[in-house]
Amino acid sequence: MKKYIRYALLILAVLLVIIQFFQPARNLSNDQTMHAANLYPVAENLEKVLKTACYDCHSNYTEYPWYASVQPVAWYLADHVNDGKRHFNFSTFAKLRIAIQNHKLEEVIEQVKEGEMPMTAYTLIHRDAALTNDQKALIIQWAQSAIDSIHAHYPADSLKMPERKRKD
């Protein structure tokens, strides 16, 4: 029995070494040309909050911790970042249709108010990313100000989300 356990542990160790050679692409473009702040100005104090609590998962630039090069952690982090960017990406926000921008900003307000962002899994490791009530208020105020700007400059019918085609 001990012989089988040793072989199993050896196989596991070899597999862990092999997977280290398969690293996901890193999120390091940092292209700011379509950043949300280009449309809806971000105050310096808010920028610090967003950088600390949001940008790692919701922009095209992630500051990786040392363990991000260790598999399978790197795969988990890459998946998490890609999912975060799919929901809201500050770096590409200006490319979105105005109705989608409006909707995404409404979601920001909802997520921050309900304490769903930043995620607990993130704030457990990044303690400085846990938002205070004042920081939440800053984010909500910025998003609401952006929504107000959109509503002031675009007709109401342009703010309707396009209907999705249903799969029957």
LODO-891318 format. One record per residue: residue number from 1; residue in three letters; y, z, x of N, C-alpha, C in turn. Coordinates in nm, 3 decimals. Atoms other than C-alpha are relative to their C-alpha. Example, Ala and Ser with C-alpha at 12.3 -4.5 7.8 and 13.67 -1.06 7.14 Angstrom:
REM LODO-891318
[1 'ALA' [-0.119 0.000 0.089] [-0.450 0.780 1.230] [0.120 0.000 0.090]]
[2 'SER' [-0.119 -0.006 -0.082] [-0.106 0.714 1.367] [0.109 0.073 -0.077]]
END
This chain:
REM LODO-891318
[1 'MET' [-0.120 0.000 0.083] [0.000 0.000 0.000] [0.126 0.000 0.087]]
[2 'LYS' [-0.116 -0.006 -0.089] [0.240 0.087 0.283] [0.025 -0.135 0.065]]
[3 'LYS' [-0.010 0.131 -0.062] [0.168 -0.252 0.438] [0.077 -0.096 -0.092]]
[4 'TYR' [-0.068 0.086 0.098] [0.285 -0.433 0.119] [0.147 0.037 -0.014]]
[5 'ILE' [-0.139 -0.045 0.010] [0.599 -0.223 0.099] [0.078 -0.046 0.122]]
[6 'ARG' [-0.066 0.047 -0.122] [0.683 -0.307 0.462] [0.027 -0.150 -0.007]]
[7 'TYR' [-0.019 0.144 0.013] [0.632 -0.679 0.396] [0.110 -0.032 -0.102]]
[8 'ALA' [-0.102 0.022 0.103] [0.843 -0.662 0.082] [0.138 0.032 0.055]]
[9 'LEU' [-0.129 -0.036 -0.059] [1.123 -0.486 0.270] [0.043 -0.101 0.106]]
[10 'LEU' [-0.030 0.101 -0.100] [1.101 -0.737 0.553] [0.048 -0.130 -0.066]]
[11 'ILE' [-0.040 0.121 0.074] [1.121 -1.029 0.308] [0.139 0.018 -0.060]]
[12 'LEU' [-0.131 -0.029 0.057] [1.417 -0.865 0.135] [0.108 -0.005 0.108]]
[13 'ALA' [-0.097 0.002 -0.110] [1.596 -0.814 0.468] [0.027 -0.143 0.047]]
[14 'VAL' [-0.016 0.140 -0.042] [1.536 -1.178 0.568] [0.083 -0.076 -0.104]]
[15 'LEU' [-0.077 0.066 0.106] [1.667 -1.299 0.230] [0.148 0.042 0.003]]
[16 'LEU' [-0.138 -0.047 -0.008] [1.978 -1.083 0.265] [0.074 -0.063 0.118]]
[17 'VAL' [-0.061 0.067 -0.115] [2.045 -1.234 0.607] [0.026 -0.147 -0.032]]
[18 'ILE' [-0.014 0.143 0.031] [1.990 -1.590 0.484] [0.116 -0.025 -0.095]]
[19 'ILE' [-0.107 0.027 0.099] [2.226 -1.560 0.187] [0.139 0.022 0.059]]
[20 'GLN' [-0.131 -0.018 -0.063] [2.507 -1.454 0.423] [0.060 -0.134 0.044]]
[21 'PHE' [-0.047 0.131 -0.044] [2.529 -1.820 0.528] [0.054 -0.085 -0.115]]
[22 'PHE' [-0.045 0.074 0.118] [2.618 -1.930 0.173] [0.119 0.073 -0.064]]
[23 'GLN' [-0.122 -0.066 0.045] [2.977 -1.821 0.116] [0.074 -0.089 -0.101]]
[24 'PRO' [-0.079 0.079 0.095] [3.182 -1.930 -0.186] [0.137 -0.034 0.060]]
[25 'ALA' [-0.135 0.037 -0.044] [3.518 -2.102 -0.138] [0.095 0.115 -0.032]]
[26 'ARG' [-0.099 -0.106 0.021] [3.807 -1.861 -0.104] [0.122 -0.053 -0.075]]
[27 'ASN' [-0.116 0.028 0.083] [4.107 -1.854 -0.334] [0.127 0.025 0.083]]
[28 'LEU' [-0.109 -0.023 -0.095] [4.382 -1.906 -0.076] [0.108 -0.108 0.000]]
[29 'SER' [-0.095 0.111 -0.005] [4.601 -2.202 -0.179] [0.145 0.048 0.003]]
[30 'ASN' [-0.135 -0.058 0.005] [4.915 -1.998 -0.260] [0.109 -0.104 -0.030]]
[31 'ASP' [-0.099 0.100 0.042] [5.089 -2.309 -0.400] [0.082 0.060 -0.115]]
[32 'GLN' [-0.087 -0.064 0.098] [5.388 -2.176 -0.594] [0.081 -0.099 -0.085]]
[33 'THR' [-0.083 0.099 0.068] [5.526 -2.504 -0.734] [-0.009 0.007 -0.153]]
[34 'MET' [0.016 -0.010 0.145] [5.389 -2.442 -1.086] [-0.014 0.145 -0.047]]
[35 'HIS' [0.010 -0.143 0.029] [5.419 -2.063 -1.083] [0.082 0.036 -0.124]]
[36 'ALA' [-0.068 -0.046 0.122] [5.522 -1.884 -1.404] [0.142 0.045 0.030]]
[37 'ALA' [-0.133 -0.050 -0.035] [5.820 -1.730 -1.223] [0.102 -0.113 0.014]]
[38 'ASN' [-0.092 0.113 -0.007] [5.968 -2.079 -1.185] [0.060 -0.030 -0.137]]
[39 'LEU' [-0.050 0.020 0.137] [6.007 -2.093 -1.564] [0.064 0.126 -0.057]]
[40 'TYR' [-0.042 -0.127 0.058] [6.051 -1.727 -1.649] [0.019 0.099 0.116]]
[41 'PRO' [-0.028 -0.079 -0.120] [6.223 -1.533 -1.368] [-0.062 0.139 -0.004]]
[42 'VAL' [0.066 -0.129 -0.018] [6.048 -1.225 -1.236] [0.085 0.086 0.092]]
[43 'ALA' [-0.079 -0.092 -0.082] [6.253 -0.931 -1.108] [-0.084 0.049 0.119]]
[44 'GLU' [0.069 -0.042 -0.123] [6.167 -0.801 -0.761] [-0.096 0.117 -0.025]]
[45 'ASN' [0.087 -0.114 0.026] [6.026 -0.472 -0.892] [-0.124 -0.041 -0.081]]
[46 'LEU' [0.115 0.051 0.075] [5.803 -0.659 -1.138] [-0.091 -0.082 0.089]]
[47 'GLU' [0.081 0.081 -0.094] [5.690 -0.901 -0.866] [-0.094 0.089 0.080]]
[48 'LYS' [0.085 -0.094 -0.075] [5.559 -0.602 -0.667] [-0.116 0.049 -0.086]]
[49 'VAL' [0.105 -0.046 0.092] [5.365 -0.479 -0.971] [-0.103 -0.112 -0.021]]
[50 'LEU' [0.091 0.112 0.022] [5.218 -0.824 -1.040] [-0.085 -0.028 0.124]]
[51 'LYS' [0.074 0.024 -0.124] [5.120 -0.869 -0.677] [-0.109 0.104 0.019]]
[52 'THR' [0.095 -0.109 -0.019] [4.946 -0.532 -0.669] [-0.110 0.001 -0.106]]
[53 'ALA' [0.093 -0.020 0.111] [4.780 -0.537 -1.011] [-0.059 -0.127 -0.060]]
[54 'CYS' [0.041 0.119 0.074] [4.741 -0.900 -1.119] [-0.040 -0.120 0.086]]
[55 'TYR' [0.015 0.127 -0.070] [4.761 -1.174 -0.859] [-0.136 -0.023 0.066]]
[56 'ASP' [0.130 0.023 -0.063] [4.426 -1.115 -0.688] [-0.095 -0.079 -0.090]]
[57 'CYS' [0.090 0.069 0.095] [4.248 -1.239 -1.002] [0.071 -0.105 -0.085]]
[58 'HIS' [-0.074 0.087 0.091] [4.525 -1.426 -1.183] [0.103 -0.087 0.072]]
[59 'SER' [-0.085 0.095 -0.072] [4.681 -1.652 -0.918] [-0.089 -0.080 0.094]]
[60 'ASN' [0.077 0.082 -0.094] [4.575 -1.908 -0.660] [-0.001 0.060 0.140]]
[61 'TYR' [0.006 -0.067 -0.130] [4.596 -1.651 -0.380] [-0.056 0.141 -0.019]]
[62 'THR' [0.064 -0.130 0.007] [4.362 -1.356 -0.345] [0.002 0.065 0.138]]
[63 'GLU' [0.010 -0.076 -0.125] [4.393 -1.089 -0.077] [-0.137 0.068 -0.002]]
[64 'TYR' [0.139 -0.045 0.001] [4.030 -1.024 0.007] [-0.022 0.126 0.082]]
[65 'PRO' [0.039 -0.118 -0.079] [3.890 -0.687 0.115] [-0.108 -0.039 0.100]]
[66 'TRP' [0.098 0.030 -0.106] [3.655 -0.668 0.414] [-0.137 -0.035 -0.057]]
[67 'TYR' [0.135 0.019 0.055] [3.344 -0.659 0.195] [-0.015 -0.131 -0.077]]
[68 'ALA' [0.006 0.128 0.072] [3.430 -0.995 0.035] [-0.077 -0.106 0.078]]
[69 'SER' [0.079 0.095 -0.079] [3.235 -1.167 0.314] [-0.148 0.034 -0.002]]
[70 'VAL' [0.139 -0.045 0.006] [2.912 -0.985 0.234] [-0.061 -0.048 -0.131]]
[71 'GLN' [0.072 0.046 0.119] [2.667 -1.150 -0.004] [-0.093 0.110 -0.049]]
[72 'PRO' [-0.045 0.082 0.112] [2.600 -1.106 -0.291] [0.136 0.039 -0.055]]
[73 'VAL' [-0.131 -0.044 0.047] [2.937 -0.930 -0.329] [0.098 -0.117 -0.007]]
[74 'ALA' [-0.093 0.114 -0.002] [3.126 -1.249 -0.234] [-0.017 -0.088 -0.123]]
[75 'TRP' [0.025 0.082 0.120] [2.960 -1.440 -0.518] [0.057 0.069 -0.123]]
[76 'TYR' [-0.053 -0.077 0.113] [3.049 -1.164 -0.765] [0.153 -0.011 -0.004]]
[77 'LEU' [-0.146 0.006 -0.004] [3.413 -1.160 -0.650] [0.051 -0.140 -0.033]]
[78 'ALA' [-0.042 0.137 0.028] [3.442 -1.539 -0.659] [-0.010 -0.030 -0.150]]
[79 'ASP' [0.017 0.020 0.144] [3.306 -1.545 -1.014] [0.107 0.075 -0.078]]
[80 'HIS' [-0.099 -0.083 0.067] [3.541 -1.265 -1.117] [0.140 -0.064 0.010]]
[81 'VAL' [-0.129 0.064 -0.021] [3.846 -1.440 -0.967] [0.010 -0.129 -0.082]]
[82 'ASN' [-0.002 0.126 0.077] [3.755 -1.776 -1.123] [0.013 0.027 -0.150]]
[83 'ASP' [-0.011 -0.035 0.142] [3.712 -1.611 -1.463] [0.142 0.049 -0.031]]
[84 'GLY' [-0.136 -0.049 0.021] [4.046 -1.432 -1.428] [0.101 -0.114 -0.005]]
[85 'LYS' [-0.091 0.115 -0.004] [4.224 -1.756 -1.337] [-0.018 -0.089 -0.123]]
[86 'ARG' [0.025 0.080 0.119] [4.061 -1.932 -1.631] [0.077 0.057 -0.121]]
[87 'HIS' [-0.069 -0.064 0.112] [4.217 -1.679 -1.869] [0.152 -0.003 0.016]]
[88 'PHE' [-0.144 0.001 -0.025] [4.561 -1.660 -1.705] [0.022 -0.019 0.149]]
[89 'ASN' [-0.026 0.029 -0.141] [4.680 -1.814 -1.380] [0.150 -0.015 0.019]]
[90 'PHE' [-0.144 0.005 -0.025] [5.036 -1.734 -1.272] [0.037 -0.125 0.081]]
[91 'SER' [-0.030 0.110 -0.092] [5.017 -2.010 -1.007] [0.006 -0.137 -0.068]]
[92 'THR' [0.002 0.130 0.069] [4.953 -2.294 -1.255] [0.057 0.008 -0.141]]
[93 'PHE' [-0.049 -0.025 0.135] [5.122 -2.152 -1.563] [0.096 -0.107 -0.050]]
[94 'ALA' [-0.101 0.099 0.041] [5.405 -2.407 -1.567] [-0.060 -0.134 -0.039]]
[95 'LYS' [0.068 0.125 0.038] [5.152 -2.691 -1.609] [-0.045 0.001 -0.146]]
[96 'LEU' [0.056 -0.013 0.134] [5.039 -2.559 -1.947] [0.095 -0.053 -0.108]]
[97 'ARG' [-0.081 0.038 0.116] [5.157 -2.701 -2.279] [0.073 0.124 -0.051]]
[98 'ILE' [-0.085 -0.111 0.042] [5.429 -2.485 -2.431] [-0.070 0.091 -0.101]]
[99 'ALA' [0.073 -0.082 0.097] [5.206 -2.368 -2.718] [-0.101 0.091 0.071]]
[100 'ILE' [0.097 -0.079 -0.075] [4.946 -2.250 -2.469] [0.071 0.108 0.082]]
[101 'GLN' [-0.078 -0.102 -0.071] [5.210 -2.074 -2.258] [0.034 0.115 -0.094]]
[102 'ASN' [-0.036 -0.101 0.099] [5.329 -1.893 -2.569] [-0.119 0.088 -0.033]]
[103 'HIS' [0.123 -0.074 0.034] [4.974 -1.793 -2.660] [-0.045 0.091 0.115]]
[104 'LYS' [0.043 -0.079 -0.116] [4.889 -1.675 -2.307] [0.091 0.120 0.021]]
[105 'LEU' [-0.094 -0.112 -0.013] [5.203 -1.460 -2.294] [-0.026 0.106 -0.107]]
[106 'GLU' [0.037 -0.095 0.105] [5.107 -1.304 -2.628] [-0.124 0.080 0.041]]
[107 'GLU' [0.121 -0.068 -0.047] [4.766 -1.226 -2.477] [0.030 0.101 0.111]]
[108 'VAL' [-0.041 -0.094 -0.104] [4.932 -1.064 -2.175] [0.049 0.129 -0.064]]
[109 'ILE' [-0.054 -0.118 0.068] [5.122 -0.830 -2.403] [-0.113 0.082 -0.062]]
[110 'GLU' [0.112 -0.069 0.066] [4.809 -0.746 -2.602] [-0.091 0.070 0.101]]
[111 'GLN' [0.092 -0.055 -0.100] [4.590 -0.691 -2.294] [0.061 0.121 0.071]]
[112 'VAL' [-0.066 -0.111 -0.070] [4.844 -0.468 -2.119] [0.019 0.119 -0.094]]
[113 'LYS' [-0.017 -0.108 0.098] [4.923 -0.267 -2.434] [-0.130 0.076 -0.024]]
[114 'GLU' [0.130 -0.061 0.029] [4.554 -0.205 -2.498] [-0.067 0.058 0.124]]
[115 'GLY' [0.055 -0.055 -0.123] [4.493 -0.108 -2.135] [-0.122 -0.075 0.052]]
[116 'GLU' [0.115 0.080 -0.043] [4.240 -0.387 -2.086] [0.025 -0.068 0.135]]
[117 'MET' [-0.035 0.058 -0.129] [4.426 -0.523 -1.783] [0.093 0.095 0.072]]
[118 'PRO' [0.112 0.050 -0.079] [4.391 -0.462 -1.503] [-0.130 0.071 -0.038]]
[119 'MET' [0.131 -0.051 0.039] [4.020 -0.408 -1.551] [-0.032 0.128 0.077]]
[120 'THR' [0.040 -0.125 -0.061] [3.874 -0.066 -1.477] [-0.079 -0.022 0.129]]
[121 'ALA' [0.079 0.029 -0.121] [3.631 -0.219 -1.226] [0.092 -0.031 0.118]]
[122 'TYR' [-0.096 0.032 -0.106] [3.934 -0.341 -1.028] [0.077 0.125 0.043]]
[123 'THR' [-0.083 -0.117 -0.033] [4.139 -0.021 -1.050] [-0.081 0.113 0.062]]
[124 'LEU' [0.083 -0.100 -0.067] [3.844 0.193 -0.939] [0.005 -0.016 0.151]]
[125 'ILE' [-0.003 0.029 -0.143] [3.856 0.022 -0.602] [0.143 -0.011 0.051]]
[126 'HIS' [-0.140 0.020 -0.036] [4.228 -0.064 -0.596] [0.083 0.098 -0.083]]
[127 'ARG' [-0.068 -0.106 0.077] [4.384 0.264 -0.712] [0.147 -0.031 -0.027]]
[128 'ASP' [-0.142 0.031 0.017] [4.738 0.134 -0.663] [0.023 -0.106 -0.107]]
[129 'ALA' [-0.013 0.102 0.105] [4.668 -0.138 -0.924] [0.000 0.059 -0.140]]
[130 'ALA' [-0.004 -0.065 0.132] [4.637 0.113 -1.209] [0.146 0.009 -0.043]]
[131 'LEU' [-0.138 0.009 0.046] [4.950 0.061 -1.415] [0.049 0.129 -0.064]]
[132 'THR' [-0.067 -0.111 0.066] [5.187 0.340 -1.507] [0.058 -0.052 -0.131]]
[133 'ASN' [-0.063 0.044 0.126] [5.353 0.334 -1.849] [0.126 -0.082 0.027]]
[134 'ASP' [-0.120 0.076 -0.035] [5.675 0.213 -1.684] [-0.035 -0.141 0.048]]
[135 'GLN' [0.043 0.131 -0.048] [5.490 -0.071 -1.509] [-0.051 -0.086 -0.115]]
[136 'LYS' [0.045 0.074 0.118] [5.320 -0.170 -1.834] [0.120 -0.051 -0.079]]
[137 'ALA' [-0.121 0.039 0.074] [5.661 -0.174 -2.002] [0.071 -0.117 0.069]]
[138 'LEU' [-0.061 0.112 -0.074] [5.796 -0.404 -1.726] [-0.072 -0.131 -0.029]]
[139 'ILE' [0.078 0.121 0.024] [5.514 -0.654 -1.774] [0.019 -0.048 -0.144]]
[140 'ILE' [-0.016 0.035 0.142] [5.541 -0.644 -2.153] [0.140 -0.054 -0.026]]
[141 'GLN' [-0.139 0.047 0.018] [5.920 -0.683 -2.138] [0.016 -0.140 0.056]]
[142 'TRP' [-0.009 0.134 -0.059] [5.888 -0.985 -1.905] [-0.068 -0.103 -0.091]]
[143 'ALA' [0.074 0.094 0.085] [5.625 -1.151 -2.126] [0.073 -0.024 -0.132]]
[144 'GLN' [-0.073 0.016 0.126] [5.825 -1.085 -2.442] [0.128 -0.080 0.020]]
[145 'SER' [-0.120 0.077 -0.031] [6.140 -1.220 -2.278] [-0.034 -0.148 0.016]]
[146 'ALA' [0.044 0.140 -0.015] [5.950 -1.537 -2.184] [-0.032 -0.060 -0.136]]
[147 'ILE' [0.029 0.047 0.135] [5.822 -1.569 -2.542] [0.129 -0.028 -0.076]]
[148 'ASP' [-0.129 0.019 0.068] [6.175 -1.523 -2.675] [0.069 -0.126 0.050]]
[149 'SER' [-0.060 0.121 -0.057] [6.297 -1.796 -2.438] [-0.068 -0.125 -0.055]]
[150 'ILE' [0.074 0.114 0.055] [6.024 -2.031 -2.556] [0.042 -0.025 -0.145]]
[151 'HIS' [-0.036 0.014 0.141] [6.108 -1.964 -2.922] [0.144 -0.050 -0.017]]
[152 'ALA' [-0.140 0.043 0.009] [6.478 -2.023 -2.854] [0.016 -0.147 0.038]]
[153 'HIS' [-0.017 0.136 -0.052] [6.419 -2.361 -2.685] [-0.093 -0.105 -0.062]]
[154 'TYR' [0.099 0.095 0.054] [6.128 -2.518 -2.877] [-0.015 0.020 -0.150]]
[155 'PRO' [0.021 -0.013 0.145] [6.072 -2.592 -3.245] [-0.133 0.071 -0.030]]
[156 'ALA' [0.116 -0.081 0.037] [5.820 -2.373 -3.424] [-0.130 -0.080 -0.004]]
[157 'ASP' [0.123 0.078 0.010] [5.573 -2.656 -3.484] [-0.058 -0.035 0.137]]
[158 'SER' [0.052 0.028 -0.135] [5.544 -2.715 -3.108] [-0.072 0.122 0.060]]
[159 'LEU' [0.061 -0.123 -0.051] [5.422 -2.357 -3.064] [-0.136 0.029 -0.063]]
[160 'LYS' [0.130 -0.018 0.063] [5.113 -2.400 -3.278] [-0.108 -0.042 0.098]]
[161 'MET' [0.113 0.033 -0.088] [4.791 -2.393 -3.082] [-0.076 -0.118 -0.057]]
[162 'PRO' [0.079 0.113 0.051] [4.595 -2.716 -3.103] [-0.133 0.048 -0.054]]
[163 'GLU' [0.129 -0.038 0.057] [4.289 -2.693 -3.321] [-0.113 -0.049 0.089]]
[164 'ARG' [0.115 0.037 -0.081] [3.963 -2.694 -3.135] [-0.102 -0.074 -0.086]]
[165 'LYS' [0.106 0.072 0.071] [3.695 -2.937 -3.232] [-0.123 0.088 -0.006]]
[166 'ARG' [0.121 -0.082 0.016] [3.395 -2.756 -3.371] [-0.123 -0.083 0.028]]
[167 'LYS' [0.129 0.063 -0.024] [3.048 -2.835 -3.258] [-0.089 0.029 -0.121]]
[168 'ASP' [0.083 -0.021 0.120] [2.834 -2.888 -3.565] [-0.146 -0.009 0.033]]
END
